[in-house]
Amino acid sequence: MAKKFLSALLAVLMVISMVPMAAMAEGERAEKVPTLAVGANDSNTDAVAAIKKAVGASSVTLEGDQGNILWFAMTGLGANNYSLSVKSASGAELLGDKYVGYDKETRNFKPDDEKYLIYVSLDNKAAGGEGQQVNKDALADGAYTVTLTNQDTGRVVATETITLASTESGAKWNGKQTTNAGGIEFKVASQGHFEKGLSDLQTGTPTFNVTSAGNNKWNVEVGGASVKYVSDYRKFNETLLQEQHGYYLGISIPKAVNGNIVSKMTLPCLDENGKPDTKDLTADVFTEYNDSYCDLIFRLGETAEEAKAASKAIKLTYGGIAEQTYTFDFSGLTFPDEN
């Protein structure tokens, strides 16, 4: 009798249903910029902490105490049907036919909030994934590609890669999200700021060529645009006269990289005495391009020569990825009035 009760209890715990992240945030139901963060933790406690960090959630609840949690945290979702696919390097699907709950007849899910969480237990597996949430045949150490698809449009809206590794003779699993932080997409600022239009500062659309500069470091070569000399930019910095004239460029920083939402951005600046300093900003400043980018205006220098030699380093932390440093090189810009 005791064995039967224990088996029934375990069965209940393994029914890991789709859980909306209602506690994370509320927003419009129109699809914004879908993002996807992925992780694997051997305990519910570790999974909750990782999810909170990845998407900036204040409250996350996982039902039961299943352990070996593989989770998918999404944001920016619209009122459509979606589906997840997690494929190994050989193309085998890791998710079973019940990954969205045992009462579902399809693999699709429809979120009731723009932020959403799905999680499964890697212990809940069977050959082919039949009747379970994980395909035992595909579960092994290695890299997996995660794809989030809008089923109503047929469009892939976010992708991610995670590496799974078993520990303690396969009893526990951990995961490392392996985002290519060099795939970041910088843009031209959406508009000017501080009472200057973008056309007052520059012409053309700047390009951004990102290349590796070592571990968690990247060079960003900026070109394709012309910058104008501005002599009366008082609102840019009302306390420092030296910051009120020179060459300026508008750049927009993305809020997410492959589904990882920014948690911290550190920018170069000058202190009240004109000495080099830094300042930290959080995700609430990302208000441009449908809340998916943050516009910045950089002062490059007083002269064209100084501007071309300028080096501005931005430090960005996305989700659980290590802090990345992007150093901008402006020598590829043109200065029509530099003479």
Number of C-alpha atoms within 10 A of each C-alpha: 5 7 8 9 10 11 11 11 11 14 12 12 15 23 22 24 19 19 18 20 23 16 14 19 15 12 13 12 16 12 13 17 18 23 24 27 31 28 23 30 24 21 17 21 14 14 23 19 14 21 24 17 17 24 24 16 18 11 14 17 14 17 13 13 14 21 22 24 29 22 20 20 22 26 25 20 26 22 16 17 17 22 16 22 17 21 19 20 11 9 11 16 22 26 26 25 20 22 29 26 23 16 9 14 10 12 17 17 19 17 21 17 21 24 26 23 23 22 24 29 26 25 19 23 23 17 14 19 21 15 17 25 29 27 23 21 14 24 22 16 16 13 20 26 18 22 17 21 20 22 16 10 11 10 11 15 18 20 21 23 22 22 18 21 17 17 12 7 7 11 12 18 23 19 21 17 20 17 19 12 24 18 11 17 17 18 19 19 22 16 16 19 15 11 11 16 12 18 13 14 20 22 15 12 14 23 18 21 16 20 14 13 13 9 9 15 17 21 20 22 18 18 18 13 17 19 26 20 20 16 12 13 18 17 13 20 15 11 14 14 13 13 23 19 19 22 26 24 23 24 22 21 22 21 29 24 24 21 25 26 26 26 21 17 21 17 17 16 15 14 13 11 8 13 8 10 11 13 11 11 14 14 18 11 14 20 13 17 16 9 16 20 23 21 22 18 18 16 19 22 19 18 16 23 13 14 21 18 14 17 17 17 19 17 18 25 21 25 25 23 20 12 18 18 21 23 19 19 21 21 18 15 20 18 20 11 10 12 6
